[in-house]
Amino acid sequence: MHIDLPEKRYYGIGEVAKAFNVNTSLIRFWEKEFDVLKPKKNAKGNRKFTPEDITNLKFIYHLVKERGFTLEGAKTHLKEEKQQSLDTFEIISKLEDIKAQLLKIKEQL
């Protein structure tokens, strides 16, 4: 899945939900369920997600929505095989980004 977010230090929950095409409530639910998601909160309590949070969200989305893991299965997978799976996932994500850029270039030709 290709997520199209601009390069920023922090992203609001609305931006994140729109990029992943899910409800904000799902993002908040995953925040409670997965320890790797720790968005910063400002004085008003608004969540601000870092690029690292976005990477973790992409991985959780991949496990739960694309590969069909249960929440418990995804948690276990994150704990046991996080580094190896994350490395593989990052490579796949980079390749998908390259593919998206190439398709954009093809459309422009």
C-alpha positions as CSV (number, residue, x, y, z in Angstrom):
1,M,0.0,0.0,0.0
2,H,1.3,3.4,-1.0
3,I,0.7,6.2,1.5
4,D,1.0,9.7,0.1
5,L,1.9,12.0,2.9
6,P,4.1,15.1,2.6
7,E,7.4,15.2,4.4
8,K,6.7,16.7,7.8
9,R,7.7,16.3,11.4
10,Y,4.2,15.7,12.7
11,Y,0.9,14.6,11.2
12,G,-2.5,15.0,12.6
13,I,-4.8,12.1,13.2
14,G,-7.1,13.3,10.4
15,E,-4.3,13.4,7.9
16,V,-3.2,9.9,8.9
17,A,-6.7,8.4,8.8
18,K,-7.3,10.0,5.3
19,A,-3.9,8.6,4.0
20,F,-4.7,5.1,5.2
21,N,-8.4,5.4,4.1
22,V,-9.7,4.4,7.6
23,N,-11.6,6.1,10.4
24,T,-9.8,8.1,13.0
25,S,-11.4,5.8,15.6
26,L,-9.4,2.8,14.1
27,I,-6.2,4.8,14.5
28,R,-7.0,5.6,18.1
29,F,-8.0,1.9,18.7
30,W,-4.7,0.7,17.3
31,E,-2.8,3.2,19.4
32,K,-4.3,1.6,22.5
33,E,-3.7,-1.9,21.3
34,F,-0.1,-1.6,20.0
35,D,2.7,-0.4,22.2
36,V,4.8,0.7,19.3
37,L,2.4,3.5,18.5
38,K,3.1,6.4,20.8
39,P,2.0,9.7,19.2
40,K,2.8,12.9,21.0
41,K,-0.1,14.9,22.4
42,N,-0.3,18.7,22.6
43,A,-1.9,20.7,25.3
44,K,-5.3,20.2,23.9
45,G,-4.8,16.4,23.7
46,N,-4.5,16.3,19.9
47,R,-2.4,13.4,18.6
48,K,0.7,14.2,16.5
49,F,2.2,11.3,14.7
50,T,5.9,11.2,13.8
51,P,7.3,9.6,10.7
52,E,8.3,6.7,12.8
53,D,4.7,6.3,14.0
54,I,3.6,6.4,10.3
55,T,6.1,3.6,9.5
56,N,4.7,1.5,12.4
57,L,1.1,2.2,11.3
58,K,2.0,1.1,7.8
59,F,3.4,-2.2,9.2
60,I,0.3,-2.7,11.4
61,Y,-2.0,-1.9,8.5
62,H,-0.1,-4.4,6.3
63,L,-0.3,-7.2,8.9
64,V,-4.0,-6.6,9.9
65,K,-5.6,-5.4,6.7
66,E,-3.5,-6.9,3.9
67,R,-2.2,-10.2,5.4
68,G,-5.3,-10.9,7.6
69,F,-3.6,-11.2,10.9
70,T,-5.8,-11.0,14.1
71,L,-4.8,-8.2,16.5
72,E,-3.3,-10.8,18.8
73,G,-1.4,-12.4,15.9
74,A,-0.1,-9.0,14.8
75,K,1.1,-8.1,18.3
76,T,2.9,-11.4,18.6
77,H,4.5,-11.0,15.2
78,L,5.6,-7.5,16.1
79,K,7.2,-8.7,19.3
80,E,8.9,-11.9,18.0
81,E,9.9,-11.1,14.5
82,K,9.8,-7.3,14.3
83,Q,13.2,-6.5,13.0
84,Q,13.3,-9.1,10.2
85,S,9.7,-8.4,9.2
86,L,10.2,-4.7,9.4
87,D,13.3,-4.8,7.2
88,T,11.4,-6.8,4.6
89,F,8.4,-4.5,4.8
90,E,10.5,-1.4,4.4
91,I,12.1,-2.9,1.2
92,I,8.6,-3.7,-0.2
93,S,7.4,-0.2,0.7
94,K,10.3,1.4,-1.0
95,L,9.7,-0.7,-4.1
96,E,6.0,0.3,-4.1
97,D,7.0,4.0,-3.8
98,I,9.3,3.6,-6.8
99,K,6.5,1.8,-8.7
100,A,4.1,4.7,-7.9
101,Q,6.6,7.3,-9.1
102,L,7.3,5.4,-12.3
103,L,3.5,5.1,-13.0
104,K,3.2,8.9,-12.4
105,I,6.0,9.5,-14.9
106,K,4.4,7.1,-17.4
107,E,1.1,9.1,-17.1
108,Q,2.9,12.3,-17.8
109,L,4.5,11.0,-21.0
